[in-house]
Amino acid sequence: MSLSNHKNLKLYEKLIKTGIKKANNKDFTSAEEDFSKAIKLDNRNQIAHINLSNIYIIQKKINKAVKILMDYIYKYNKNEMILNHTAKFLYTYNLKDDLLKLFHQTKINLKKNNNKNYYLYFIQGLYLEKEENYQSAKESFLKSISYNTTYFEGYLKLLNLYEQTNEFKKLNKLIKKAFDNFFNQDKICILLFYKSLLLSRENKFKDSQKIIIENNLRIELQNSKNFFYKLLDLEAKNNEKLKNYKLAFQNINERNNILLNLNENKNFDGKNIYNSIEKYKIFFTRSNLEKINSKINYQNDENLVFLIGFPRSGTTLLDSILRSHSEITVLEEKPYLLNLRHDFFKQNDNNLSSLLNITQDIRDKIRNEYFKKIFSQISKNKRIIVDKFPLTIIELGFVKCIFPNAKIILAMRHPCDVVTSCFFSSFKINDAMVNFLSWSSTIQFYNKVFDLFEFYSNEMNLNFLTIKYEDLIINFKNNVQKMTKYIGLEYESNMENFYITAKNRSRISTPSYTQVINPLYTTSINRWKNYPNTNETQKKLNKWIKKFNY
């Protein structure tokens, strides 16, 4: 039905208005009824569809939200507002399959519209970015803003990608272009933020901070949650480099408090990972592992290496060094094995003891699925595969069951420096990383993880090599030779050019992306001594400081 008369139009508008009011009052059931009635009045009008999808999203009825939006697009597929709304929703919730469907729909639309629909190219860019095809994503976003020079969303995606891929010349050029096209105060302030960020990345910390202060960016961006915490992060980095350590610590405290109170982060519970740790300490005993081992014929895993460690222990640096070797492939930081572990336990009522009944067939199936996944991402022409995912350190019990002979490289760094760096870093928040939003919980998380690692070391015959960050910095070649010898390869001089390897990567997805593109430096050693509560921090981590000979 369509709005063929004035009466229907008035009723439609009334239903939208009352639905929004009810939604604001959290009466989602009544709001859903109003928007559904509006759709029956006019199923071609996008407004009710968008509002109804928002009701479903708020209530975590994601499948219903996808259906209402995609059904509309399949029928009409011509409206910028609903296409953008849908694309952003699918992107935010990482619904790659549905984003792919939308991508194919936009391809059809691009042909129909002479390749000049800027928002369709924007959607393509979102899809390609999710697929980690960053170069093609950048090209799509560039086309988007070339067809509409005032499409700010397109500029923002490009600005982020250029900064995260360390393309400073392109970033500078785009900032200048954006300043020529935007005059709104809010947008100008965001562009000033990126200008300040660029100066900081170029080690012009005073100039960066000057822009922030002279343009009152703290005040101007305070109501923009997506940029205010980024601004605080930037200020912290500037202040640290300018040796204003007290201010830097205050900046990060404020940033972390904001992140902790964001609605999207309130569902994460840091204690969930503690519960898993305690369960692992009960189950993965020597006797249980012997029972599992007795039932299975284990294969040699000498070409598989797990690079583990507490976050911010130097794993990204080791990643760049190892991938500079001609015979080593390092997997991008993705939870390949963790996802398979999740699938296994999901099929077994999340019961750890189900591992006691694992058969050769089930184990081989998990192994085969693992290699299938990684070989879809990498070539098979290199001898050694390094799976770098730091918090696999928690899952070594499962690793031992599936890949018992795999080698393990443990990245180690002074515990106090690790805690400081984790607290300061900007991680994507989940049940693990939410622990880094307070100083005390960061320390607690470190203690819990290494209590578990100590347990694993006592109960298992772990084949692992420890590489200390500080030793690597001071005596690079000797420590890299230890690594190559351990994994059965010869040292290659090209490994000394790891920072060039890092620069040539399309995108580094860890907080270290700004650091690993530089040659070795010593300023991160004993960083923790610049910040408050040093005695208390040292006391709480003293067990590991002594154990690791710091």
N, C-alpha and C positions, 0 to 999 in steps of 0.2 A: 504494500500500500504506500501511497505517497501523499504529501501534503497538498492536496488539490484544492483545498478551500481555507479560508481565513480561520474558521473555527478549529480545524485540525491543527493548523500552525500554532494557534494560541495554546491548545492543549499540549502539543509537543513541547513547547517552550516551558509551560508550567511543570510538566513532568521532569524535565531536565533540571529546572530550578529547585524543585522540591527534593529530587533525588540527590543533588549535590549537598543540599542542606542536611538531609538525613545522613549522608555519608560523613559529613563533618562532625555530626553528633554521634558517629559510630553505630548508627542504626543501619547496618549493612544489608540486612534482609529486606527492609522496606525500600532502601535505595535501589537494590537489585530489581525489585518489582517495578518501580517507577521507570527505570531505564529499559527494562524488557517491554513494558507497555509502549514506551516511546518508539522502540524499534518496530513494533507491530504497526504503529501509525505510519512510520516511514522507514523502511528498511534500507533506503539508499543514503540516508543522512548519517554521516560519520560520527556526529557528536555523541549520540547515545551509545554507539558501539565502543567508542574510546572510554567513556565514563563507566560503562559496564565492565570493560576489561580491567579498569583500575580497581573496581570493587573486588574482582576476582584476585587480582595481584595482592591487594592488601590482606585478603583472607588466605593467601598462599594457595589458592586454587589455580595453579599455573596452567594446567591443561585446559581448563575452561577459558582462561584468558587467551591462550594461543588459538583455540578453536574460534572464538567470537571474532578475533581480528583476522585470522587467515581466511575464514569463510567469506568475510566481507571483501578482502583483497582479491580472492579468486574470482568473485563475481564482478567487481567494479574496477579494481586496480588502476586507479587514476588520480588519487588524491594525495597530495604531498603530506598533509597533516597526519593522516592515519598510517601512511607508509613510514614516516619518520618515527611516529609513536611506537609502531610495531618493531621497527628495526632496533631502536634503543632498548626496548623491553627485552627482546631476544638476546641482544648483545650483553645486557646487564646480567641476565640469568644464564648466560653461557649455553643457550639452546642452539647449538651449532647446526643440527639437522634442520630445524625450522628456519634458521637464518639462511641455510643453503637453499631451501625452497623459496624463500623471499628473494634471494639473490637471482634465482632462475626466473622468477616473475618479473623482476626489474629488468633483466636482460631482454625479455619480450617487450617490455615497455620502452626500453631504450631504442629498439628497432622501430617501434611505432612512432617515436617522438624525435626521430632524427638525431639521436644521441645528444640532446641538449637539455635533458632534465637533470639539473644539478643534484637534486636530492636522491635520485636513483644511483648516481655515481657515489654519493655519500654512503648509501646502503651497501653498495659493492665493496667500498673501502672497509666498512665495519666487518663484513664477512671475511675479506681477505686478511685483515688484521687478526681475526680469531683463528684463521688457518695458519698464522705466523708467516704469511707471504707478505712481508713488510714492504718490500720494494713495490709490488703491484698495488698494495694498499695505499701507499703514498701517491702513486700515479692516479689512482681513482679519486683521492681527496683533492689532488691538484686539478683534475678535470672538473670536480664539483665546484671549486671556487673560481675556476676560469669561466664557467657558464653563469655564475652568480658571484660577483666580487664582494657582495655584502652578506654572504652566507657564513656567519661567524662560527657555527658548529664545525664546518669544514676546516677553517683556520685552526681551531683548537686542536683537532685531531692531528693535523700536520705539525703544529708547534710541539705537541707532546712527542710525536714520533721522531722528529728531527733531534730533539733534545736527548731522547732515550737511545738513539742510535749514534749519538756524538757527532752529528753533522752541523757544526757550529756556523759555517758560512751560509748554509741554506737557512738555518734558523734565523740568523741575523737579517738576511734578505727578506724572509717572510714577515718578520716583525715590522720592518720598514714599510712593506707593502700594506700590511694590515693597518698601520697608523694612517696611511693615506686614504683608507676606505671607511674608517669607523670614527665617529665623533661623539657617540654616547659615552657618558662618564663611566658607567659600569664597565663597558668594554675597554675603554682606554686604560682603566686601572688594571684589568686583567693583562693587557698587553704590556703595561709597565712592569707587572710581575715577571713576565717572560723576559723582558729586557734585563731586569735585575738578575734573574736566574742565569741568563747567558753570561753576564759579566762575572758572576760567581764561578761558573764553569771555566771561564778564562782566567781564573785566579785573581780577578780584580775585585777583591772582597770589599774594600772601602767604597769603591764606586757603586757596587751592588747595594750596599747598605744605605748609601746616600740617596739612591732612587727611592728606596722604601720609606725613609724618614721624610724627605722633602715632599713626597707626594701623599703622605699620610695613608699609606696603603694598609696599615693595621686597622685604621678606622674604616676606610673605603671598602675593604674586603671582608669586614667582620661578619656581615650577614650572608656571605657566600661560603657555605660550609666546604664546598669542593676546592676552594682556593685559599681559605684562611688557614687551614692546617698545613697546606703546602707552603704558605708564606712563613709560618712559624718554623717549619723545617728548614727553609732557606735561611732565615735569620740565625738559627742555631748554627748552621754550617759557617756562615759569615763570622759570627761572634767567636766561634771556636778558632777559626783561622786568625782572627785579630786578637786572640788570647783573652777575650772577654768571657771567661769560662763560666762565671756565675750567671751571666745573661743567657749564655747558650743552654745551660741546664734548665733555667726558667722557661725558655722557649720550648724545649722538648717536653717538659712537664705539662705545660699548657696544651701543646699539640696532642699529647697522649690522652689527656683528660677529655679533649674534644672527641677524639677517635673512640674512646671508651663509651661515650654517651651518644654516639650516633645510633639511630634506630636499627640500622642494618647490622650493627656489631653487637647489639644487646642480646642476641640469641646465642652468641658463642660463650661457652663455659670452659675456662681453662682447666677446671678440675676433671673434665672428661678424660683428658690425656693422662692425668695422674691415676685415674681409676684403671686405665689400660696398663700402665706401668706396674701397678701393684698386682694385677692379675698375671702379668708376664713373670713376675718374680716368684709367684706361687707355682706356675705351671712349667716353665722351661727349666726344669731341674735336670741334672745329669741323668737320673734314672729314666725320666720320661723321654728324653732325647735318645737314650739307648734303646728304649722300646720302639720308638719311631724308626730308628736306624736299622734295627734288626729285621724289619719287614720290607726294606727297600734296597734295591741295588743302585747305589749312587754312581753317577757318572763324573768324569773329570770336568771341572769348570775352570781350568787354569787360564783360559782366555777371557774370563769375566772378572772384573774388578769393581767393587763397590767403594766409592769415595764418600766417606761419612764424616760426621763431626757435629758439634753444636754449631748452630748458625753463627756466622761472623767469625769463624775460626781460621779462615783462609782457604775455604773450599773453592771459591771462585778463582782465586789466584792459582791454585793447583790445577783446576780445570783448564785454565788458559795455557799453563805450562805443558800439561799432558797432551792437549789437542794440538800443540805445535809439533809433536812428534809424527813422523810420516806413517807410522804403523799403529797409531792409536785413534780410535773414535771415542769422543766423549758425548754421551747423550745429553740433550738439553734437559734442564732440571724439571723433570716430570715424574709423577708418582706411578710409574709403570707397574712396579712390583706391589706397591701399596694398594692399587686398585684391584689387582688380582687377589691379594690377601682379603680385601673387603668382599669380593665376589664369593670367595671360598667360604668364608664364615657366614655370609648371608644365606648361602645354601645349606648351612649346617646350624641354623638357629643361633648364630653368634656364640657358639659353644667352643671354647678353646680346646677342650678335651677331644673334639672331633679329629684333631690332628693325630691322636693315638690310633685312629682307624684309617688313616690315609693309606691308599693303595698305590702300587707302582703306576697304575694307569692314571689315577687322578693326579699324582705328582708330575708325571710326564705331560699330562694335558696342560697343567699350569706352566711348566717350563716351555712347552711348545707355543702356548699363547703369548708368553712373555717375549720370546724371540720373534714371533710373528709381528707383534706390535712394534718392537724396536727396529726390525729390518724393513718395516714399512716407512720408517723415517730416515734410515741411514743405509749406506752401501755395505756390502759384505766383503769388500776387498782389503780390509785392514785386520791385522792379527788380534788386536786387543780392544775389547769394549769396556769402557769405564762408565758405570752408572753413577752419576753424581746426584745425590739427593741427601743432604746432610742428616735429616731426621730419620733416615733409614737406620740410624744408630739405635733407635727405639725398637725396630722390628728385626733385630738380628736373630731372634729366636726363629721366626718364620723363614728368614734367609737361610739359616742353617738347615732347616728341614727341606728346602727346595733346591738350594745351591750350596751344598755342604762344603765343597772344596773351592768355592770362589774366594778370591783374594780380597782383602779389605785394607784400604788406606785410611787411617784415622788422622784427620787434620786437628792439630792441637795448638792452642794459643793460651797465654796467661789468662786464667779464669776471670780475673778482675777486668781485664781488657775486653774479654768476650761479653761479659755482662754489660759493661758500659756501651759497647758497640751495638748490642741487641736493643738496649733501651733507647738509643739514639736513632736506630734505623727505622725506615718506613717499610714495613712488611704488609703484604695483603693479609688482612685479619681472618683467622680461623680459630678453631679450638686450641691450637698450639700457640700461634702467634699472639693471641690476645693476652698471654702471660707476659709479654714484653711491654705492656702499657703501664706497668708500675715497676719501680725499682726493686721493691721487696719480692714481687712475684717473679721477676726475671731471675733473681738469685735463687729463689725456691725451685724454679723450673730447671735451672742448671744443676742444682744438687740432686734433684729427682732423676734426671737423665743419666748422670754419671754414677749414681747409686745403682741404676739398672745396668749400666755398662760394666761396672765392677762385678755385679752378679753374673752377667753373661760370661765374663772373663774367667770366673771361678768354676762355672758349670760346663763350659764348652771348651773345646780345643780350637780357639779362634786363631785363624791364620791372618794376622794383621801387622801392618807396619805403621808406626807413628811418625808423622812429620810435623815438627814444631815450626810454627810461623816465624818465630824469632831466629831460629837456627837457619831457616831458609833465606831470610833477609841477609844475615851476616855471612853465611857460607853457601851461596846459591848452588854452585856446581856440585859440590860434595853431596848435598841433600837430594838434588835431582837425580844424581847417579844412583843413590840408594833406592829411589823409586823405580827407575828403569830396570835396575838389576833385580829388584823384588818381583817385577811383573814379567821378567824374562826378555828384556830388550836392551839394546845398546843405547848409550847416551847420544843425543844429537845436538850439535851446537845451535841449531835453529830454535831449540827450546828456550834459549836466552832471549829470544825476540818475542816472548809470549805477549807483550803489550801490543805488538803489531798484529798478532793473531787476533787479539781481543778487539782491536780497532776495526778489523776487517769482518767481524761477525755482524750479522744484520741487526741483532738486538740481544742484549744480555738482560735476562729477566730478574736478576737479583739486585739488591741494594748496592752491590759493589760495582755496578756498571760505570760509575763515574771514576772509580779508582784503578781498576784493573787495566785500563788503557794507558797507564803511566809506567815508566820503569820503576824498579824497586825503590822504596823509600822507608825511612825509619821512624817517621813521626807518629805512627800508630802504636809503636811500642811504648808501654807505660803511660798510655793515654789516660787511664783511669785515675792516675795520681793528680790530675787537674781538677777533679770533681769532688763534691762533698761526700761525707760519710766514708772516707777512704778506710779508716780504721775498722769501722763496723763491717764494711764490705769484705775487707781482708779476713776478718775474724770468721764471718759466715762461710767463706770459701776456703778457709785455711786447710781443710782436709785435702782438697784437690791441689792447692798450691804446693803442699809438701809432697803429695803423691807424684805429681808431674815434674817435680824438681825445679820449681820456680823460686 
